[in-house]
Amino acid sequence: MELINKIKNILSPNNFNFIHEESVESTMISIKNFIGSQNVCMIADEQTSGIGRRGNEWISPKGNIYISFLIKYDLLIENHFLFSALTANSIIKFLNNHIDENINIKWPNDIIINNKKIAGIMTEIVDHNNTQYIIIGAGINILTAPKIIDYQTCSLKNYKDNLNYENLLINFIESYCNEFKMISNKNYDQILNFFKNKMSHFGSKINILLPNGDIKEGLLKNLNLDGSLLVEFAGIEESIFSGRIINDFN
């Protein structure tokens, strides 16, 4: 109960209602049941059908952080990426409070340490009674990491011993709320600049796998405000809204 009260005290200044569940199918799904006048933060001890990128299952045993935020959405639709960016930034700053490792973002939503995924982010726009909400889900590997074919993973425990899960959970929520205040203060450039500085392929040649299965080689030149990549292909700049960076040439 003390943990829950501490979390509520952190969240309440940002108009967040806090919900804790021992087990859910997915926080991204369950949080939709609590749409209302307040923002919502939901934490689950475990997920039975966690959702990863491109709809893949994300194994979610106890001991890691599974969290979703439901936020009344009053930004322009093209600016919704700011919520993904601030979530990624908050995860990196949280991890940097505990370990001294090179932590990067693999666009659009994976957090990487030494080429191994430690966290991932999901976003979804929901329309309810003519009001738009955005749901941001995050999974952070604390004690364990799932085994994924062709994608190496790691956990915080791989880099630090004697972890206290409750303290770590509080630390992350504090980190998230600090970043969330930047939205209210309209510090959009500060959010995007930190994100860009942590992108693992920024300014490099990349191979990008597009949704139609094509693979294109290009130079990653910039990150647009809407979260798309500005990539130069054979001298022509193009904005890429969906895809996956599969390697670089450095």
SVG drawing of the C-alpha trace seen along z (x, -y; Angstrom):
<svg xmlns="http://www.w3.org/2000/svg" viewBox="-20 -26 52 43">
<polyline fill="none" stroke="black" stroke-width="0.4" points="0.0,0.0 2.9,-2.4 4.2,-1.8 0.9,-2.6 0.5,-5.8 4.0,-7.0 3.2,-6.4 -0.1,-8.2 1.6,-11.2 4.0,-11.4 1.2,-11.1 -1.5,-13.2 0.0,-16.7 -0.2,-15.6 -3.9,-14.6 -3.1,-10.9 -5.3,-8.3 -3.2,-5.3 -4.3,-1.7 -2.4,1.4 -3.2,4.9 -1.6,8.1 -2.1,9.7 -3.6,8.5 -3.7,9.6 -2.0,6.3 -1.9,2.9 -2.4,1.4 -5.8,3.2 -6.9,3.1 -6.3,-0.7 -9.0,-1.4 -11.6,-0.4 -10.7,-3.4 -11.2,-6.3 -12.6,-9.2 -11.9,-12.8 -8.4,-12.0 -5.3,-10.7 -4.5,-7.1 -1.4,-5.3 -1.7,-1.5 1.0,0.9 0.7,4.7 2.9,7.2 2.7,9.4 1.0,9.6 -0.4,12.8 -0.4,11.5 1.9,8.6 2.1,6.8 5.4,6.0 6.2,4.1 4.3,5.2 1.9,7.1 4.4,9.7 4.0,11.2 6.1,9.7 6.8,12.3 6.0,10.5 6.8,12.4 6.9,10.8 9.9,8.7 9.9,6.2 8.1,3.0 4.9,3.1 3.2,-0.2 0.7,-2.2 -0.4,-5.8 -3.7,-7.0 -3.7,-10.7 -6.3,-13.1 -4.9,-14.2 -5.0,-17.9 -2.0,-18.2 -2.3,-18.2 -2.4,-14.6 1.0,-15.1 2.6,-15.9 1.6,-12.7 5.1,-11.4 6.2,-13.7 4.6,-11.3 6.7,-8.4 9.8,-10.5 9.3,-11.7 8.7,-8.1 11.9,-7.0 13.8,-9.9 12.4,-9.1 13.5,-5.4 17.0,-6.4 17.3,-8.9 15.9,-6.4 18.4,-3.8 21.3,-6.2 20.5,-6.9 21.5,-3.3 24.0,-2.2 26.9,-3.8 26.3,-2.3 25.8,-3.7 22.0,-3.7 20.5,-4.4 17.2,-4.5 16.6,-2.3 13.9,-4.2 11.1,-4.3 10.6,-2.7 13.3,-0.3 15.8,-1.2 19.1,0.5 22.2,1.2 25.2,2.6 23.0,3.6 20.6,5.5 17.0,4.4 16.2,3.5 12.9,1.7 10.2,1.0 7.4,-1.5 3.9,-1.2 1.5,-4.0 -2.2,-4.0 -4.7,-6.8 -8.2,-6.1 -11.3,-8.2 -14.0,-8.1 -17.1,-10.2 -15.5,-12.6 -12.5,-13.0 -9.0,-11.8 -6.8,-9.9 -3.3,-8.6 -2.1,-5.4 1.6,-4.9 2.8,-1.5 6.3,-0.7 8.0,2.6 11.3,2.3 13.4,5.5 14.5,5.3 15.1,8.8 14.7,10.9 14.7,10.5 12.7,12.5 14.4,14.7 13.7,13.4 14.9,15.0 17.2,12.6 16.9,9.8 19.2,9.8 17.8,8.6 19.1,7.7 17.8,6.6 19.0,4.1 20.1,7.1 22.7,7.9 24.5,4.6 23.7,4.2 23.1,6.4 21.0,6.0 18.1,4.3 15.1,3.1 12.0,3.4 9.8,1.0 12.4,-1.7 13.1,-1.3 9.4,-1.6 9.2,-4.8 12.3,-6.1 10.9,-5.5 7.6,-7.1 9.4,-10.2 11.5,-10.2 8.4,-10.0 6.6,-12.8 9.6,-15.1 9.6,-14.5 5.8,-14.8 5.9,-18.3 7.8,-19.4 4.6,-18.8 2.7,-21.2 5.5,-23.7 5.6,-23.2 9.3,-22.3 8.9,-20.3 12.3,-21.0 14.0,-19.9 12.1,-16.6 13.0,-16.0 16.7,-17.1 17.3,-14.7 15.7,-11.9 17.7,-12.7 21.0,-12.8 20.2,-9.2 19.3,-7.7 21.8,-5.0 21.8,-5.6 21.5,-9.4 23.7,-10.8 24.6,-7.3 23.9,-5.2 21.1,-2.7 19.2,0.2 15.5,-0.3 12.9,2.4 9.7,0.8 6.2,2.2 5.9,3.5 9.0,5.7 11.4,3.5 14.8,2.7 16.2,-0.7 19.7,-2.1 19.9,-5.7 21.4,-8.4 19.5,-9.2 19.5,-13.0 17.0,-14.1 14.0,-13.3 10.8,-15.2 8.5,-16.6 5.9,-13.9 8.4,-11.2 9.1,-10.3 12.7,-9.9 14.1,-12.2 16.2,-9.9 18.2,-10.7 17.9,-8.1 20.3,-8.7 20.3,-12.4 16.5,-12.7 15.1,-13.3 12.1,-11.3 10.1,-11.2 9.7,-7.6 6.8,-7.2 6.9,-3.4 9.7,-0.9 12.5,0.8 16.2,0.0 17.9,3.4 21.5,2.4 24.0,-0.3 27.3,-0.5 29.6,-2.0"/>
</svg>
